[in-house]
Amino acid sequence: MDMHSKDADLVEMVSGLMKVVAGIEKARRHGDAATLSLLGVLARSGRAKPSALAEELDVHQSTITRQIQALEAVGRVQVEQDPEDRRSCYVSLTEKGVEEVKRLYEVGLSRFALMVEGWSNEDVRSFAGLLNKLVDSQQALHEREKLPAKGSWRRKP
């Protein structure tokens, strides 16, 4: 394959990825997807500080605060004061929150199933494998590009 073809293929791949990412970001900012993102992080972590949630989800702290307050009001999360730092708190799922994670997960899987209903099982497996390969490549690149810790005057070669 000549370089021009590879460049054209890369442009096409990036274009498709950007369309998918834009759709996911749009959904994430609205309704169930934003809720699922936050609840999903809590389901994986068990409990977390709001600042860690904001960092994980790459949103402003005020966004997380509003989401937590809304989820607490409907009984899906509980907020507990940090005994070691009374200015801080931990957020965790309630039983109702765990049930909501399961419900939203099922809704999400149903939507993806509809998107790929015309695909063969092999197409789905192949796409899943390629997505995981892309994630691994992204993580490897991130590790190679990591900047030194704050205060360090030396850069990695």
PyMOL CGO cylinders between C-alpha atoms (Angstrom):
from pymol import cmd
from pymol.cgo import CYLINDER

trace = [
    CYLINDER, 0.00, 0.00, 0.00, 1.42, 3.39, -0.92, 0.3, 1, 1, 1, 1, 1, 1,
    CYLINDER, 1.42, 3.39, -0.92, 1.63, 6.20, 1.65, 0.3, 1, 1, 1, 1, 1, 1,
    CYLINDER, 1.63, 6.20, 1.65, -1.11, 8.22, -0.03, 0.3, 1, 1, 1, 1, 1, 1,
    CYLINDER, -1.11, 8.22, -0.03, -3.58, 5.36, 0.41, 0.3, 1, 1, 1, 1, 1, 1,
    CYLINDER, -3.58, 5.36, 0.41, -2.62, 4.94, 4.05, 0.3, 1, 1, 1, 1, 1, 1,
    CYLINDER, -2.62, 4.94, 4.05, -3.05, 8.69, 4.67, 0.3, 1, 1, 1, 1, 1, 1,
    CYLINDER, -3.05, 8.69, 4.67, -6.46, 8.61, 2.99, 0.3, 1, 1, 1, 1, 1, 1,
    CYLINDER, -6.46, 8.61, 2.99, -7.46, 5.61, 5.09, 0.3, 1, 1, 1, 1, 1, 1,
    CYLINDER, -7.46, 5.61, 5.09, -6.31, 7.38, 8.25, 0.3, 1, 1, 1, 1, 1, 1,
    CYLINDER, -6.31, 7.38, 8.25, -8.31, 10.48, 7.35, 0.3, 1, 1, 1, 1, 1, 1,
    CYLINDER, -8.31, 10.48, 7.35, -11.39, 8.33, 6.78, 0.3, 1, 1, 1, 1, 1, 1,
    CYLINDER, -11.39, 8.33, 6.78, -10.85, 6.47, 10.06, 0.3, 1, 1, 1, 1, 1, 1,
    CYLINDER, -10.85, 6.47, 10.06, -10.36, 9.67, 12.07, 0.3, 1, 1, 1, 1, 1, 1,
    CYLINDER, -10.36, 9.67, 12.07, -13.40, 11.25, 10.42, 0.3, 1, 1, 1, 1, 1, 1,
    CYLINDER, -13.40, 11.25, 10.42, -15.57, 8.29, 11.39, 0.3, 1, 1, 1, 1, 1, 1,
    CYLINDER, -15.57, 8.29, 11.39, -14.19, 8.24, 14.93, 0.3, 1, 1, 1, 1, 1, 1,
    CYLINDER, -14.19, 8.24, 14.93, -14.83, 11.97, 15.35, 0.3, 1, 1, 1, 1, 1, 1,
    CYLINDER, -14.83, 11.97, 15.35, -18.47, 11.51, 14.29, 0.3, 1, 1, 1, 1, 1, 1,
    CYLINDER, -18.47, 11.51, 14.29, -18.90, 8.70, 16.83, 0.3, 1, 1, 1, 1, 1, 1,
    CYLINDER, -18.90, 8.70, 16.83, -17.16, 10.69, 19.58, 0.3, 1, 1, 1, 1, 1, 1,
    CYLINDER, -17.16, 10.69, 19.58, -19.30, 13.75, 18.84, 0.3, 1, 1, 1, 1, 1, 1,
    CYLINDER, -19.30, 13.75, 18.84, -22.44, 11.64, 19.16, 0.3, 1, 1, 1, 1, 1, 1,
    CYLINDER, -22.44, 11.64, 19.16, -21.26, 10.12, 22.42, 0.3, 1, 1, 1, 1, 1, 1,
    CYLINDER, -21.26, 10.12, 22.42, -20.30, 13.52, 23.83, 0.3, 1, 1, 1, 1, 1, 1,
    CYLINDER, -20.30, 13.52, 23.83, -23.68, 14.95, 22.86, 0.3, 1, 1, 1, 1, 1, 1,
    CYLINDER, -23.68, 14.95, 22.86, -25.44, 12.06, 24.60, 0.3, 1, 1, 1, 1, 1, 1,
    CYLINDER, -25.44, 12.06, 24.60, -23.13, 12.29, 27.61, 0.3, 1, 1, 1, 1, 1, 1,
    CYLINDER, -23.13, 12.29, 27.61, -24.08, 15.94, 28.18, 0.3, 1, 1, 1, 1, 1, 1,
    CYLINDER, -24.08, 15.94, 28.18, -27.77, 15.10, 28.19, 0.3, 1, 1, 1, 1, 1, 1,
    CYLINDER, -27.77, 15.10, 28.19, -29.96, 12.85, 30.27, 0.3, 1, 1, 1, 1, 1, 1,
    CYLINDER, -29.96, 12.85, 30.27, -29.21, 9.21, 30.85, 0.3, 1, 1, 1, 1, 1, 1,
    CYLINDER, -29.21, 9.21, 30.85, -25.71, 9.18, 29.35, 0.3, 1, 1, 1, 1, 1, 1,
    CYLINDER, -25.71, 9.18, 29.35, -24.40, 11.82, 31.78, 0.3, 1, 1, 1, 1, 1, 1,
    CYLINDER, -24.40, 11.82, 31.78, -26.01, 9.98, 34.65, 0.3, 1, 1, 1, 1, 1, 1,
    CYLINDER, -26.01, 9.98, 34.65, -24.67, 6.64, 33.46, 0.3, 1, 1, 1, 1, 1, 1,
    CYLINDER, -24.67, 6.64, 33.46, -21.14, 8.05, 33.18, 0.3, 1, 1, 1, 1, 1, 1,
    CYLINDER, -21.14, 8.05, 33.18, -21.17, 9.23, 36.79, 0.3, 1, 1, 1, 1, 1, 1,
    CYLINDER, -21.17, 9.23, 36.79, -22.93, 6.16, 38.15, 0.3, 1, 1, 1, 1, 1, 1,
    CYLINDER, -22.93, 6.16, 38.15, -20.59, 3.92, 36.16, 0.3, 1, 1, 1, 1, 1, 1,
    CYLINDER, -20.59, 3.92, 36.16, -17.50, 5.49, 37.71, 0.3, 1, 1, 1, 1, 1, 1,
    CYLINDER, -17.50, 5.49, 37.71, -19.04, 5.05, 41.16, 0.3, 1, 1, 1, 1, 1, 1,
    CYLINDER, -19.04, 5.05, 41.16, -19.96, 1.43, 40.38, 0.3, 1, 1, 1, 1, 1, 1,
    CYLINDER, -19.96, 1.43, 40.38, -16.32, 0.71, 39.48, 0.3, 1, 1, 1, 1, 1, 1,
    CYLINDER, -16.32, 0.71, 39.48, -14.72, 2.67, 42.31, 0.3, 1, 1, 1, 1, 1, 1,
    CYLINDER, -14.72, 2.67, 42.31, -17.13, 1.91, 45.15, 0.3, 1, 1, 1, 1, 1, 1,
    CYLINDER, -17.13, 1.91, 45.15, -16.86, 5.45, 46.46, 0.3, 1, 1, 1, 1, 1, 1,
    CYLINDER, -16.86, 5.45, 46.46, -15.03, 8.55, 45.38, 0.3, 1, 1, 1, 1, 1, 1,
    CYLINDER, -15.03, 8.55, 45.38, -14.51, 12.21, 46.15, 0.3, 1, 1, 1, 1, 1, 1,
    CYLINDER, -14.51, 12.21, 46.15, -16.30, 14.67, 43.85, 0.3, 1, 1, 1, 1, 1, 1,
    CYLINDER, -16.30, 14.67, 43.85, -12.97, 16.06, 42.66, 0.3, 1, 1, 1, 1, 1, 1,
    CYLINDER, -12.97, 16.06, 42.66, -11.86, 12.58, 41.54, 0.3, 1, 1, 1, 1, 1, 1,
    CYLINDER, -11.86, 12.58, 41.54, -15.19, 12.09, 39.75, 0.3, 1, 1, 1, 1, 1, 1,
    CYLINDER, -15.19, 12.09, 39.75, -14.82, 15.41, 37.93, 0.3, 1, 1, 1, 1, 1, 1,
    CYLINDER, -14.82, 15.41, 37.93, -11.29, 14.50, 36.87, 0.3, 1, 1, 1, 1, 1, 1,
    CYLINDER, -11.29, 14.50, 36.87, -12.28, 11.01, 35.73, 0.3, 1, 1, 1, 1, 1, 1,
    CYLINDER, -12.28, 11.01, 35.73, -15.20, 12.35, 33.67, 0.3, 1, 1, 1, 1, 1, 1,
    CYLINDER, -15.20, 12.35, 33.67, -13.29, 15.41, 32.47, 0.3, 1, 1, 1, 1, 1, 1,
    CYLINDER, -13.29, 15.41, 32.47, -15.96, 17.85, 33.60, 0.3, 1, 1, 1, 1, 1, 1,
    CYLINDER, -15.96, 17.85, 33.60, -15.92, 20.92, 35.82, 0.3, 1, 1, 1, 1, 1, 1,
    CYLINDER, -15.92, 20.92, 35.82, -16.32, 20.37, 39.57, 0.3, 1, 1, 1, 1, 1, 1,
    CYLINDER, -16.32, 20.37, 39.57, -19.58, 22.39, 39.54, 0.3, 1, 1, 1, 1, 1, 1,
    CYLINDER, -19.58, 22.39, 39.54, -21.06, 19.96, 36.99, 0.3, 1, 1, 1, 1, 1, 1,
    CYLINDER, -21.06, 19.96, 36.99, -20.29, 17.01, 39.26, 0.3, 1, 1, 1, 1, 1, 1,
    CYLINDER, -20.29, 17.01, 39.26, -21.69, 18.84, 42.28, 0.3, 1, 1, 1, 1, 1, 1,
    CYLINDER, -21.69, 18.84, 42.28, -25.00, 19.44, 40.48, 0.3, 1, 1, 1, 1, 1, 1,
    CYLINDER, -25.00, 19.44, 40.48, -25.16, 15.84, 39.28, 0.3, 1, 1, 1, 1, 1, 1,
    CYLINDER, -25.16, 15.84, 39.28, -24.42, 14.49, 42.75, 0.3, 1, 1, 1, 1, 1, 1,
    CYLINDER, -24.42, 14.49, 42.75, -27.07, 16.72, 44.32, 0.3, 1, 1, 1, 1, 1, 1,
    CYLINDER, -27.07, 16.72, 44.32, -29.64, 15.58, 41.77, 0.3, 1, 1, 1, 1, 1, 1,
    CYLINDER, -29.64, 15.58, 41.77, -28.77, 11.90, 42.25, 0.3, 1, 1, 1, 1, 1, 1,
    CYLINDER, -28.77, 11.90, 42.25, -28.78, 12.27, 46.02, 0.3, 1, 1, 1, 1, 1, 1,
    CYLINDER, -28.78, 12.27, 46.02, -32.24, 13.92, 45.88, 0.3, 1, 1, 1, 1, 1, 1,
    CYLINDER, -32.24, 13.92, 45.88, -33.67, 10.84, 44.11, 0.3, 1, 1, 1, 1, 1, 1,
    CYLINDER, -33.67, 10.84, 44.11, -31.83, 8.39, 46.38, 0.3, 1, 1, 1, 1, 1, 1,
    CYLINDER, -31.83, 8.39, 46.38, -29.30, 7.01, 43.89, 0.3, 1, 1, 1, 1, 1, 1,
    CYLINDER, -29.30, 7.01, 43.89, -26.16, 8.16, 45.70, 0.3, 1, 1, 1, 1, 1, 1,
    CYLINDER, -26.16, 8.16, 45.70, -25.24, 8.91, 49.26, 0.3, 1, 1, 1, 1, 1, 1,
    CYLINDER, -25.24, 8.91, 49.26, -22.80, 11.55, 50.37, 0.3, 1, 1, 1, 1, 1, 1,
    CYLINDER, -22.80, 11.55, 50.37, -20.71, 11.04, 53.49, 0.3, 1, 1, 1, 1, 1, 1,
    CYLINDER, -20.71, 11.04, 53.49, -18.33, 13.48, 55.09, 0.3, 1, 1, 1, 1, 1, 1,
    CYLINDER, -18.33, 13.48, 55.09, -14.66, 12.51, 54.94, 0.3, 1, 1, 1, 1, 1, 1,
    CYLINDER, -14.66, 12.51, 54.94, -13.73, 11.80, 58.59, 0.3, 1, 1, 1, 1, 1, 1,
    CYLINDER, -13.73, 11.80, 58.59, -10.13, 12.88, 57.93, 0.3, 1, 1, 1, 1, 1, 1,
    CYLINDER, -10.13, 12.88, 57.93, -11.04, 16.11, 56.13, 0.3, 1, 1, 1, 1, 1, 1,
    CYLINDER, -11.04, 16.11, 56.13, -14.35, 17.61, 57.19, 0.3, 1, 1, 1, 1, 1, 1,
    CYLINDER, -14.35, 17.61, 57.19, -14.30, 19.95, 54.19, 0.3, 1, 1, 1, 1, 1, 1,
    CYLINDER, -14.30, 19.95, 54.19, -14.47, 16.99, 51.83, 0.3, 1, 1, 1, 1, 1, 1,
    CYLINDER, -14.47, 16.99, 51.83, -16.86, 14.09, 51.25, 0.3, 1, 1, 1, 1, 1, 1,
    CYLINDER, -16.86, 14.09, 51.25, -17.22, 10.72, 49.60, 0.3, 1, 1, 1, 1, 1, 1,
    CYLINDER, -17.22, 10.72, 49.60, -19.96, 9.73, 47.20, 0.3, 1, 1, 1, 1, 1, 1,
    CYLINDER, -19.96, 9.73, 47.20, -21.17, 6.16, 46.76, 0.3, 1, 1, 1, 1, 1, 1,
    CYLINDER, -21.17, 6.16, 46.76, -24.07, 4.34, 45.17, 0.3, 1, 1, 1, 1, 1, 1,
    CYLINDER, -24.07, 4.34, 45.17, -27.17, 3.37, 47.09, 0.3, 1, 1, 1, 1, 1, 1,
    CYLINDER, -27.17, 3.37, 47.09, -29.05, 0.17, 46.26, 0.3, 1, 1, 1, 1, 1, 1,
    CYLINDER, -29.05, 0.17, 46.26, -31.35, 2.32, 44.11, 0.3, 1, 1, 1, 1, 1, 1,
    CYLINDER, -31.35, 2.32, 44.11, -28.24, 3.65, 42.35, 0.3, 1, 1, 1, 1, 1, 1,
    CYLINDER, -28.24, 3.65, 42.35, -26.97, 0.13, 41.67, 0.3, 1, 1, 1, 1, 1, 1,
    CYLINDER, -26.97, 0.13, 41.67, -30.34, -0.74, 40.13, 0.3, 1, 1, 1, 1, 1, 1,
    CYLINDER, -30.34, -0.74, 40.13, -30.19, 2.41, 37.97, 0.3, 1, 1, 1, 1, 1, 1,
    CYLINDER, -30.19, 2.41, 37.97, -26.72, 1.46, 36.71, 0.3, 1, 1, 1, 1, 1, 1,
    CYLINDER, -26.72, 1.46, 36.71, -28.09, -1.94, 35.68, 0.3, 1, 1, 1, 1, 1, 1,
    CYLINDER, -28.09, -1.94, 35.68, -31.11, -0.35, 33.97, 0.3, 1, 1, 1, 1, 1, 1,
    CYLINDER, -31.11, -0.35, 33.97, -29.06, 2.23, 32.07, 0.3, 1, 1, 1, 1, 1, 1,
    CYLINDER, -29.06, 2.23, 32.07, -26.51, -0.41, 31.08, 0.3, 1, 1, 1, 1, 1, 1,
    CYLINDER, -26.51, -0.41, 31.08, -29.30, -2.54, 29.60, 0.3, 1, 1, 1, 1, 1, 1,
    CYLINDER, -29.30, -2.54, 29.60, -30.73, 0.49, 27.75, 0.3, 1, 1, 1, 1, 1, 1,
    CYLINDER, -30.73, 0.49, 27.75, -27.28, 1.27, 26.35, 0.3, 1, 1, 1, 1, 1, 1,
    CYLINDER, -27.28, 1.27, 26.35, -26.70, -2.32, 25.21, 0.3, 1, 1, 1, 1, 1, 1,
    CYLINDER, -26.70, -2.32, 25.21, -30.13, -2.34, 23.56, 0.3, 1, 1, 1, 1, 1, 1,
    CYLINDER, -30.13, -2.34, 23.56, -29.28, 0.85, 21.64, 0.3, 1, 1, 1, 1, 1, 1,
    CYLINDER, -29.28, 0.85, 21.64, -25.95, -0.57, 20.49, 0.3, 1, 1, 1, 1, 1, 1,
    CYLINDER, -25.95, -0.57, 20.49, -27.68, -3.82, 19.51, 0.3, 1, 1, 1, 1, 1, 1,
    CYLINDER, -27.68, -3.82, 19.51, -30.04, -1.78, 17.31, 0.3, 1, 1, 1, 1, 1, 1,
    CYLINDER, -30.04, -1.78, 17.31, -27.10, 0.06, 15.73, 0.3, 1, 1, 1, 1, 1, 1,
    CYLINDER, -27.10, 0.06, 15.73, -25.38, -3.17, 14.72, 0.3, 1, 1, 1, 1, 1, 1,
    CYLINDER, -25.38, -3.17, 14.72, -28.41, -5.38, 14.12, 0.3, 1, 1, 1, 1, 1, 1,
    CYLINDER, -28.41, -5.38, 14.12, -27.41, -5.83, 10.46, 0.3, 1, 1, 1, 1, 1, 1,
    CYLINDER, -27.41, -5.83, 10.46, -23.85, -6.83, 11.37, 0.3, 1, 1, 1, 1, 1, 1,
    CYLINDER, -23.85, -6.83, 11.37, -22.62, -10.40, 11.54, 0.3, 1, 1, 1, 1, 1, 1,
    CYLINDER, -22.62, -10.40, 11.54, -21.27, -11.77, 14.82, 0.3, 1, 1, 1, 1, 1, 1,
    CYLINDER, -21.27, -11.77, 14.82, -17.83, -11.78, 13.18, 0.3, 1, 1, 1, 1, 1, 1,
    CYLINDER, -17.83, -11.78, 13.18, -18.16, -8.06, 12.32, 0.3, 1, 1, 1, 1, 1, 1,
    CYLINDER, -18.16, -8.06, 12.32, -19.06, -7.25, 15.93, 0.3, 1, 1, 1, 1, 1, 1,
    CYLINDER, -19.06, -7.25, 15.93, -16.15, -9.35, 17.28, 0.3, 1, 1, 1, 1, 1, 1,
    CYLINDER, -16.15, -9.35, 17.28, -13.74, -7.82, 14.78, 0.3, 1, 1, 1, 1, 1, 1,
    CYLINDER, -13.74, -7.82, 14.78, -14.83, -4.26, 15.59, 0.3, 1, 1, 1, 1, 1, 1,
    CYLINDER, -14.83, -4.26, 15.59, -14.59, -4.94, 19.35, 0.3, 1, 1, 1, 1, 1, 1,
    CYLINDER, -14.59, -4.94, 19.35, -11.08, -6.31, 18.88, 0.3, 1, 1, 1, 1, 1, 1,
    CYLINDER, -11.08, -6.31, 18.88, -10.01, -3.30, 16.81, 0.3, 1, 1, 1, 1, 1, 1,
    CYLINDER, -10.01, -3.30, 16.81, -11.49, -0.87, 19.35, 0.3, 1, 1, 1, 1, 1, 1,
    CYLINDER, -11.49, -0.87, 19.35, -9.59, -2.59, 22.16, 0.3, 1, 1, 1, 1, 1, 1,
    CYLINDER, -9.59, -2.59, 22.16, -6.42, -2.49, 20.06, 0.3, 1, 1, 1, 1, 1, 1,
    CYLINDER, -6.42, -2.49, 20.06, -6.95, 1.25, 19.52, 0.3, 1, 1, 1, 1, 1, 1,
    CYLINDER, -6.95, 1.25, 19.52, -7.43, 1.81, 23.26, 0.3, 1, 1, 1, 1, 1, 1,
    CYLINDER, -7.43, 1.81, 23.26, -4.22, -0.11, 23.99, 0.3, 1, 1, 1, 1, 1, 1,
    CYLINDER, -4.22, -0.11, 23.99, -2.34, 1.94, 21.38, 0.3, 1, 1, 1, 1, 1, 1,
    CYLINDER, -2.34, 1.94, 21.38, -3.76, 5.16, 22.83, 0.3, 1, 1, 1, 1, 1, 1,
    CYLINDER, -3.76, 5.16, 22.83, -2.63, 4.19, 26.33, 0.3, 1, 1, 1, 1, 1, 1,
    CYLINDER, -2.63, 4.19, 26.33, 0.84, 3.24, 25.08, 0.3, 1, 1, 1, 1, 1, 1,
    CYLINDER, 0.84, 3.24, 25.08, 1.17, 6.61, 23.31, 0.3, 1, 1, 1, 1, 1, 1,
    CYLINDER, 1.17, 6.61, 23.31, -0.01, 8.41, 26.43, 0.3, 1, 1, 1, 1, 1, 1,
    CYLINDER, -0.01, 8.41, 26.43, 2.67, 6.63, 28.48, 0.3, 1, 1, 1, 1, 1, 1,
    CYLINDER, 2.67, 6.63, 28.48, 5.38, 7.55, 25.99, 0.3, 1, 1, 1, 1, 1, 1,
    CYLINDER, 5.38, 7.55, 25.99, 4.30, 11.21, 25.98, 0.3, 1, 1, 1, 1, 1, 1,
    CYLINDER, 4.30, 11.21, 25.98, 3.92, 11.57, 29.75, 0.3, 1, 1, 1, 1, 1, 1,
    CYLINDER, 3.92, 11.57, 29.75, 5.50, 14.69, 31.14, 0.3, 1, 1, 1, 1, 1, 1,
    CYLINDER, 5.50, 14.69, 31.14, 7.72, 14.47, 34.22, 0.3, 1, 1, 1, 1, 1, 1,
    CYLINDER, 7.72, 14.47, 34.22, 6.17, 15.02, 37.62, 0.3, 1, 1, 1, 1, 1, 1,
    CYLINDER, 6.17, 15.02, 37.62, 5.58, 18.60, 38.71, 0.3, 1, 1, 1, 1, 1, 1,
    CYLINDER, 5.58, 18.60, 38.71, 8.73, 20.18, 40.03, 0.3, 1, 1, 1, 1, 1, 1,
    CYLINDER, 8.73, 20.18, 40.03, 10.97, 17.95, 37.96, 0.3, 1, 1, 1, 1, 1, 1,
    CYLINDER, 10.97, 17.95, 37.96, 13.29, 19.93, 35.71, 0.3, 1, 1, 1, 1, 1, 1,
    CYLINDER, 13.29, 19.93, 35.71, 14.29, 16.96, 33.56, 0.3, 1, 1, 1, 1, 1, 1,
    CYLINDER, 14.29, 16.96, 33.56, 12.28, 15.79, 30.60, 0.3, 1, 1, 1, 1, 1, 1,
    CYLINDER, 12.28, 15.79, 30.60, 12.16, 12.23, 29.43, 0.3, 1, 1, 1, 1, 1, 1,
    CYLINDER, 12.16, 12.23, 29.43, 14.30, 11.67, 26.32, 0.3, 1, 1, 1, 1, 1, 1,
]
cmd.load_cgo(trace, "trace")
